[in-house]
Amino acid sequence: MAKLVPTEWIWHDGEFVAWKDANVHVLSHSMQFGSSAFEGIRCYSTPRGPAVFRLEDHLQRMLNSCKIYRMDVKYGIDELVAATCELVERNGIASCYVRPMVLRGYGAAGMVPFDSPVEVFIPCWPWGSYLGDHAMENGADACVSSWHRMAPNTTPSMAKVAGNYLGGQLVKMEALANGYDEAIALGPDGLISEGSGQNVFVVQKGVVFTTPMNGTLLPGITRDTVITLARGLGLEVREGPLQRELLYVCDELFLTGTASEVTPVRSVDKIPVGAGKTGEVTRLLQRTYMDLVQGKIEDKHNWLCHVTAERAAVKQDR
Ligand code: PMP
């Protein structure tokens, strides 16, 4: 579990405001109806200074979430990239979690949101490993949740919006109450969907499997990164429906997410996964991922947004 650690500044609609002044009214539409789109992004300390991982992809996903919910955002990707880089620089933290949020503010009384302004906030703060260093090293203990994920064409799973996380909270709180680190939820068809904040990967006989984009899960950017890295390492990766029981009989299991990075799972419902410790393929992918985000290996896909270089480029354009 993680408590917020305040930093100095939060970007709000073109201005930098003090952390304590980044407020909304209690009757803002998002508070009443859960109508905010957001992102979770990590910035890492690299030999070339702080670098935000796949910043543009995250911001694009946020703008897509807004589009689905008919939220008109005043800012384009370039402005949001510049705002994020300046924020990280101003707050002076090399490694942090960035949480851009687009929310519907104060105005509309009822569910119809159009009388509320669309506001953008970008905070960031330091955040260590999501499931703890122990889980990163030895593997998390997970369960299968009694809560299912939403069906396709109910609330859209492709949109990363606050309301979707009500289900995620039920999944995660149940897991914690029962003594597990994390839970994997099934879709309405009873097949594996995703963790409360992670995508799921299974390794069987050296082949890496993950669930398809089937309308029940978020298309994770870490998922895409790991698929790309695995293929680059010569591993076979297959996307397809995965049955629950594979969680018990697979050789290796791991979860991916911006906060969770690549977290091994060592047991599901108290049944050991493989040998009950982090498997070789998982370790390889975890190391490769961490080396990439920390700028220790070549960034072939241009996924690292180096804050200082980006800021210098913006200044030159002006
Ligand atoms: N599924 C859910 C429900 C999530 O909240 C997250 C974290 N954003 C993920 C999957 C993984 O997505 P990403 O790799 O883009 O962080």
Residues whose N, C-alpha, C, O or C-beta is under 5 A from the ligand:
A	BS01	PMP	G40 E194 G195 S196 G197 Q198 N199 L218 P219 G220 I221 T222 R223 T256 G257 T258 A259
